Amino acid sequence: MTSTEDRIAPHFPDAQARNGLGSNSLAQDALDGWREAPRRGRGFSLRTLIVLRWLTILGQSAAILTAHQGLHFPLPLWPCLIVIAISAAVNVGAMARVRRLEASLPDGRTTAVHLGFDIFQLGILLALTGGLENPFCLLLVAPVTIAAAALPMRQALFLGVLALIAVGVLFFWSEPLPWREYEDFHLPQLYRLGMAMALVTGVVFTAGYAWRVAADAEKLELALATTQDVLQREQRLAALGGLAAAAAHELGTPLATIQVVAKELQRASAPGSDAAEDAALILQQAERCRGILTQLSQQPEGDDALYADVALKALLEEVVEPHRGFDLEFEVLVKTPPGQPAPRVRRMPEVVHGLSTLVENAADFARTTVRVQALVDAGWIEIDILDDGPGFASDILPRLGEPYVTSRPQGKARQALAAQIAAAARPSKRKPAEMEAPIAPSQGGMGLGFFIARTLLERTGGSVSVGQGLAQSETKGAQRGARVAVRWARPALEVPA
């Protein structure tokens, strides 16, 4: 068993009705919507680029004028100002474009073009003011770092290569470093080589670090969005019962009017006439509708306080039921202090979905037995999910709870499905009645299951911990198994008596 498997709900009709779609489907839906949203691979808006360039122009102008007028360095003032003026002219042209609606949205290509221009402009300015001897050459790292954090890999690599080319050109050609006229200041060639190597290292490692951090942040944000999508779907499904009860209440009055009118028509019509038969049919169907509405109003599954709680063991059975049938023994236990009944608990969508994910996880890794037990004491309710599988891998355990961490094996459901596919591929002499019932494979592969389950359960006030599963004396094998425990304070889960 691993706690980082992607299991939202297996392809069982009851599980789908209770828990929404499978994890792959949910994750794919989230990915489809994510591609349309502003994100790291979409760059910056043109408005942001304009603001950043104005700040750059202001800093460059201040540095050039301070060096020339304040420190009296003999630098090529007008060529430098012309380069800065070209950058300002490009920014003014970008401001004309930003008035259009689409120009204010993040765009990767526009961001790459503007950052490439910034590298080119900075390279020319450095070439005029000492090249790699100029301490401001470190600014070449900035555009590449921004590109690594905000652009797709291809565009970020292109800008990184462009910066490295600029470093190579500056190493071989640049104007002398401006300095006081009465002082002779020259840096040795070896020092310039060291500066070049430092810049190359800085560009590569800083950009790589920014790319990694941004990628991790994007994965986490996507995982959280998927988790939110799962919860919203579960809540929508849970709300259907409440809507049905409300509809039953609202439709009761017009249905009663229809019955009254139908009875009047039946009395006014001659016995055995077509009108009398039609009136009797209307009464019959209206009575049928009343029975359906009565049933709906008596069995809502929404947020009505009268129906939002269940017995603790019934909740565990509801969680376990979709996963039975894969040559596994499921044990459901509730342990309470002597003389005390099991409490009734709130049937929260987060709890049902999170526990169902953990049970499916255990079913995929268990050898023979999965145990779901609730331990109740004076202040806490703890639900333990144990299996007799291989337990948590040592390389997975430190990263439990992170998204996209998985070591899923071929679970029992998928093994059974593979056997069915192999059997269907060859002729069989077995009669149709002897064929096994179809088995649906469990979902998985993205490593979001435990992340989603833990997020949902902690949202209800629970705390999730992991450890060893069923003891060796309780199983026939020598494997320790795995255990996932969810612990709530009783007021957070229990319904007051």
C-alpha positions in Angstrom: 0.0 0.0 0.0 1.1 3.5 -0.7 -0.5 6.6 0.5 0.2 8.6 -2.6 -1.9 6.7 -5.2 -4.4 8.4 -7.4 -7.7 7.0 -6.4 -10.8 9.1 -6.5 -13.4 6.4 -7.1 -13.3 3.1 -9.0 -15.7 2.4 -11.8 -18.5 1.1 -9.7 -21.9 2.6 -10.3 -22.6 3.1 -6.6 -19.2 4.6 -6.0 -19.5 6.9 -8.9 -22.9 8.1 -7.7 -21.4 8.7 -4.3 -17.9 10.0 -5.0 -18.2 11.6 -8.5 -15.8 10.7 -11.3 -12.5 8.8 -11.2 -9.3 10.5 -10.3 -7.9 10.3 -13.8 -11.0 11.9 -15.2 -11.0 14.6 -12.6 -7.3 15.3 -13.1 -7.7 15.4 -16.8 -10.6 17.8 -16.5 -8.5 20.0 -14.2 -5.6 19.8 -16.7 -7.9 20.8 -19.6 -9.2 23.8 -17.7 -5.7 24.6 -16.4 -4.3 24.9 -19.9 -6.7 27.9 -20.4 -5.7 29.7 -17.3 -2.9 32.1 -16.8 0.1 30.2 -15.3 3.9 29.9 -15.4 4.0 28.7 -19.0 1.9 31.6 -20.1 4.4 34.4 -19.3 3.6 37.8 -18.0 1.1 40.4 -19.2 2.4 43.2 -21.4 1.5 45.7 -18.7 3.8 44.0 -16.3 6.7 43.9 -18.8 6.2 47.6 -19.4 6.5 48.4 -15.7 9.6 46.3 -15.4 11.3 47.9 -18.4 10.6 51.4 -17.1 12.2 50.5 -13.9 15.2 49.1 -15.8 15.5 52.2 -18.0 15.4 54.4 -14.8 18.1 52.4 -13.2 20.3 52.3 -16.3 20.0 56.1 -16.8 20.8 56.8 -13.2 23.9 54.5 -13.3 25.2 56.1 -16.6 24.6 59.7 -15.5 26.1 59.1 -12.0 29.2 57.5 -13.5 29.7 60.3 -16.1 28.6 63.4 -14.1 29.2 62.3 -10.5 32.3 60.1 -10.8 33.6 61.8 -14.0 34.3 58.5 -15.8 35.2 58.9 -19.5 32.4 56.6 -20.8 30.7 57.0 -24.2 27.8 59.0 -22.9 25.8 59.5 -26.1 26.0 55.9 -27.4 24.8 54.7 -24.0 21.9 57.2 -23.9 20.9 56.2 -27.5 20.8 52.5 -26.4 18.6 53.4 -23.4 16.4 55.7 -25.6 15.8 52.8 -28.0 14.6 50.7 -25.1 12.3 53.6 -24.0 10.9 53.8 -27.6 10.2 50.1 -27.6 8.4 50.5 -24.3 6.3 53.4 -25.6 5.3 51.2 -28.6 4.3 48.5 -26.1 2.2 50.9 -24.2 0.2 51.6 -27.4 -0.5 47.9 -27.7 -1.5 47.5 -24.1 -4.7 49.4 -24.6 -6.1 46.4 -26.4 -7.8 43.9 -24.2 -5.8 40.9 -25.3 -2.5 42.7 -24.7 -3.2 42.8 -20.9 -3.4 39.0 -20.7 -0.3 36.8 -20.1 1.3 35.7 -23.3 4.4 33.5 -23.5 5.6 34.6 -26.9 5.4 38.3 -26.1 7.2 37.7 -22.8 10.0 35.8 -24.6 10.4 38.5 -27.2 10.6 41.3 -24.7 13.0 39.4 -22.4 15.2 38.6 -25.5 15.3 42.3 -26.4 16.2 43.2 -22.8 19.2 40.7 -22.9 20.3 42.2 -26.3 20.0 45.8 -25.0 21.8 45.0 -21.8 24.6 43.2 -23.7 25.2 46.3 -25.9 25.2 48.6 -22.9 27.7 46.4 -21.1 29.9 46.2 -24.3 30.1 50.0 -24.2 31.0 50.2 -20.5 33.6 47.6 -19.9 32.0 44.2 -20.7 32.7 41.5 -18.1 34.8 44.0 -16.0 31.6 46.0 -15.4 30.1 44.7 -12.1 26.6 45.3 -13.6 27.2 42.3 -15.9 25.5 40.2 -13.2 22.2 41.7 -14.4 22.3 39.2 -17.3 21.1 36.6 -14.9 17.8 38.4 -14.2 16.0 38.0 -17.6 16.9 34.3 -17.8 15.7 33.7 -14.2 12.4 35.4 -15.0 12.1 33.3 -18.2 12.7 30.1 -16.3 10.0 30.9 -13.8 7.4 32.2 -16.3 7.9 30.6 -19.7 7.8 27.1 -21.3 11.0 25.2 -21.4 11.7 25.9 -25.1 11.5 29.6 -24.8 13.4 29.7 -21.5 16.2 27.6 -23.0 16.4 30.0 -26.0 16.8 33.0 -23.7 19.4 31.1 -21.6 21.4 30.4 -24.7 21.1 34.0 -25.8 22.5 35.2 -22.4 25.4 32.8 -22.7 26.2 34.1 -26.2 26.2 37.6 -24.8 28.6 36.5 -22.1 30.9 34.9 -24.8 30.8 38.1 -27.0 31.6 40.3 -24.0 34.5 38.1 -23.0 36.2 38.6 -26.4 35.1 42.2 -27.2 34.1 45.2 -25.2 35.2 48.8 -24.6 37.6 49.4 -21.7 36.0 49.8 -18.3 35.5 53.5 -17.7 37.8 54.7 -14.9 39.4 57.9 -13.6 41.8 59.3 -16.2 44.7 59.7 -13.9 44.5 56.1 -12.8 45.5 53.0 -14.8 43.0 50.2 -14.0 43.1 46.9 -15.9 41.9 43.5 -14.8 43.9 40.5 -15.7 42.6 38.1 -18.4 42.3 35.3 -15.9 40.0 37.4 -13.8 37.8 38.1 -16.8 37.7 34.4 -17.5 36.6 33.8 -14.0 33.8 36.4 -14.4 32.7 34.7 -17.5 32.6 31.3 -15.8 30.8 32.8 -12.8 28.1 34.3 -15.1 27.7 31.1 -17.0 27.3 29.2 -13.7 24.9 31.8 -12.3 22.7 31.7 -15.4 22.5 27.9 -15.5 22.0 27.2 -11.8 19.8 30.2 -11.0 17.6 29.5 -14.0 17.5 25.8 -13.1 16.5 26.6 -9.5 13.8 29.0 -10.6 12.5 26.5 -13.0 12.3 23.8 -10.4 10.6 26.0 -7.8 8.1 27.2 -10.3 7.4 23.7 -11.5 6.8 22.5 -8.0 4.6 25.4 -7.2 2.6 24.8 -10.4 2.1 21.1 -9.6 1.0 21.9 -6.1 -1.5 24.5 -7.3 -2.8 22.1 -9.9 -3.2 19.4 -7.2 -5.1 21.8 -5.0 -7.3 22.8 -7.9 -8.1 19.1 -8.5 -8.8 18.6 -4.9 -11.3 21.5 -4.9 -12.9 20.1 -8.1 -13.3 16.7 -6.3 -15.0 18.4 -3.3 -17.3 20.5 -5.4 -18.5 17.5 -7.4 -19.1 15.5 -4.2 -21.0 18.4 -2.7 -23.1 18.8 -5.9 -24.0 15.1 -5.7 -24.9 15.3 -2.1 -27.1 18.3 -2.7 -29.2 16.4 -5.2 -31.2 14.8 -2.4 -32.0 18.1 -0.8 -33.1 19.5 -4.1 -35.4 16.5 -4.6 -36.9 17.0 -1.2 -37.5 20.7 -2.0 -39.1 19.8 -5.3 -41.3 17.2 -3.6 -42.5 19.9 -1.2 -43.2 22.5 -3.9 -45.0 20.0 -6.2 -47.3 18.7 -3.5 -49.8 21.6 -3.8 -50.3 21.6 -7.6 -50.6 17.8 -7.5 -53.3 18.0 -4.8 -55.2 20.5 -7.1 -54.9 18.1 -10.0 -56.4 15.3 -7.9 -59.3 17.4 -6.7 -60.2 18.5 -10.2 -59.8 14.9 -11.5 -62.3 13.7 -8.8 -64.8 16.3 -9.8 -64.5 15.3 -13.5 -65.0 11.7 -12.5 -68.2 12.5 -10.6 -69.6 14.7 -13.4 -68.9 12.0 -16.0 -71.2 9.1 -16.8 -69.9 5.8 -15.5 -68.0 3.8 -18.1 -67.6 6.9 -20.4 -64.3 7.9 -21.9 -64.2 11.0 -19.7 -64.7 8.9 -16.6 -61.8 6.6 -17.7 -59.6 9.5 -18.4 -60.4 11.0 -15.0 -59.6 7.7 -13.3 -56.3 7.5 -15.2 -55.4 11.0 -14.1 -56.2 10.1 -10.4 -54.1 6.9 -10.7 -51.0 8.7 -12.1 -51.4 11.6 -9.7 -51.4 9.1 -6.8 -48.3 7.5 -8.3 -46.6 10.9 -8.5 -47.6 11.6 -4.9 -46.0 8.3 -3.8 -42.7 9.2 -5.6 -42.7 12.7 -4.1 -43.3 11.2 -0.6 -40.4 8.9 -1.0 -38.1 11.7 -2.1 -39.1 13.8 0.8 -38.5 11.0 3.3 -35.0 10.1 1.9 -33.1 13.2 1.2 -29.3 13.1 1.1 -28.6 16.8 1.2 -27.6 19.1 4.1 -30.9 18.7 6.0 -29.8 18.2 9.6 -32.3 15.4 10.0 -30.6 13.2 7.4 -27.0 14.4 7.5 -25.9 11.9 10.2 -25.4 8.2 10.1 -24.3 5.5 12.5 -20.5 5.2 12.6 -20.5 1.6 11.4 -22.9 2.5 8.6 -20.5 5.1 7.5 -17.7 2.6 7.4 -19.8 0.1 5.5 -20.7 2.7 3.0 -17.0 3.5 2.4 -16.0 -0.2 2.2 -18.9 -1.6 0.1 -17.7 -0.4 -3.4 -14.4 -2.2 -2.9 -15.5 -5.7 -2.0 -15.2 -8.5 -4.4 -11.5 -8.7 -5.3 -10.5 -11.9 -3.4 -10.0 -9.8 -0.3 -11.5 -10.0 3.2 -12.9 -6.7 4.5 -13.3 -6.3 8.2 -15.4 -3.5 9.6 -15.1 -2.9 13.4 -16.3 -0.3 15.8 -14.8 -0.3 19.3 -16.3 1.8 22.0 -15.8 2.0 25.8 -17.7 -0.7 27.7 -21.4 0.0 28.1 -21.4 2.9 25.6 -23.2 2.8 22.2 -21.4 3.7 19.0 -22.0 7.4 18.2 -23.8 8.9 15.2 -21.5 11.0 13.0 -22.0 13.6 10.4 -22.0 12.2 6.8 -19.7 14.8 5.3 -18.7 14.5 1.6 -15.1 15.1 2.5 -15.0 12.3 5.0 -16.8 9.8 2.7 -14.6 10.6 -0.2 -11.3 10.7 1.7 -11.9 7.4 3.5 -13.0 5.7 0.3 -9.8 6.8 -1.4 -7.7 5.3 1.5 -9.7 2.1 1.5 -9.2 1.6 -2.2 -5.5 2.3 -1.7 -5.4 -0.5 0.9 -7.3 -2.8 -1.4 -4.8 -2.4 -4.2 -1.9 -3.4 -2.0 -3.4 -5.9 0.4 -2.6 -9.6 0.1 -5.7 -11.0 1.7 -7.2 -8.6 4.3 -8.2 -5.0 4.7 -9.5 -3.9 8.1 -11.4 -0.7 8.7 -11.9 0.0 12.4 -13.2 2.9 14.4 -11.8 3.5 17.9 -14.0 5.7 20.1 -13.0 7.1 23.5 -14.1 10.0 25.6 -12.5 12.7 23.5 -11.6 11.3 20.2 -12.9 9.2 17.2 -10.1 7.5 15.3 -10.6 5.5 12.1 -7.8 3.1 11.1 -7.4 1.5 7.7 -5.0 -1.4 7.8 -3.8 -4.0 5.3 -1.4 -6.9 5.1 0.5 -5.7 2.0 4.1 -4.7 1.7 3.8 -1.5 3.7 5.1 1.9 2.9 8.3 2.0 0.8 11.2 3.7 2.6 11.7 6.2 -0.3 8.0 7.1 -0.3 7.5 7.5 3.4 9.3 10.8 3.9 7.3 12.4 1.0 3.8 11.2 2.1 1.3 13.9 1.5 3.0 15.5 -1.4 1.2 15.5 -4.8 2.5 13.4 -7.7 4.3 10.9 -5.6 3.4 7.3 -6.5 4.7 3.8 -6.5 1.5 2.0 -7.5 1.8 -1.6 -8.4 -0.7 -3.6 -10.5 -3.6 -3.6 -8.0 -5.9 -6.6 -7.7 -8.7 -4.9 -9.7 -6.3 -4.3 -12.6 -4.8 -7.8 -12.4 -8.3 -9.2 -12.6 -9.1 -7.0 -15.5 -6.0 -8.0 -17.3 -6.9 -11.7 -16.8 -10.4 -11.0 -18.3 -8.9 -9.3 -21.3 -6.5 -12.2 -21.9 -9.4 -14.7 -21.5 -11.5 -12.8 -24.0 -8.7 -12.8 -26.5 -8.7 -16.6 -26.8 -11.7 -19.0 -27.5 -13.5 -20.2 -24.4 -15.6 -23.3 -24.0 -17.2 -22.0 -20.9 -20.9 -21.2 -21.0 -22.1 -17.6 -20.6 -23.5 -18.4 -17.2 -20.1 -19.6 -16.0 -18.3 -16.4 -17.1 -17.1 -14.2 -14.2 -18.7 -10.8 -13.7 -16.8 -7.9 -15.3 -14.3 -6.2 -13.1 -13.5 -2.5 -13.4 -9.9 -1.4 -12.9 -9.1 1.0 -10.2 -8.1 4.4 -11.2 -4.5 5.6 -10.6 -1.1 6.7 -11.8 -0.9 10.4 -11.1 -0.1 10.2 -7.4 -2.8 12.5 -6.3 -5.0 10.1 -4.3 -3.5 10.4 -0.8 -2.9 14.2 -1.3 -6.6 14.7 -2.1 -7.8 12.4 0.7 -5.5 14.0 3.3 -6.6 17.5 2.2 -10.3 16.7 2.4 -10.0 14.9 5.7 -7.9 17.7 7.3 -10.5 20.2 6.1 -13.0 18.5 8.4 -10.7 18.8 11.4 -9.0 15.4 11.2 -5.3 14.6 11.5 -3.8 11.9 9.3 -0.9 9.6 10.4 0.7 6.5 9.0 2.4 3.5 10.4 2.6 -0.3 10.3 -0.5 -2.3 9.4 -1.7 -5.7 10.5 0.7 -7.6 12.7 2.4 -10.7 11.5 0.4 -12.8 14.0 -2.8 -11.6 12.4 -1.9 -12.6 8.8 -0.4 -15.6 7.1 2.4 -13.7 5.5 5.5 -12.1 6.9 4.8 -8.6 5.6 4.0 -5.9 8.0 1.4 -4.1 6.0 0.5 -0.4 6.2 -1.8 1.6 8.4 -3.4 5.0 7.9 -5.2 6.6 10.8 -7.5 9.6 10.8 -8.3 11.1 14.2 -10.9 13.7 15.0 -12.0 15.3 18.2 -15.5 13.9 18.9 -17.3 17.3 18.6 -15.9 17.7 15.1 -17.5 14.4 13.8 -20.1 13.3 16.3 -23.7 14.5 16.1 -24.9 15.8 19.5 -27.4 13.5 21.1 
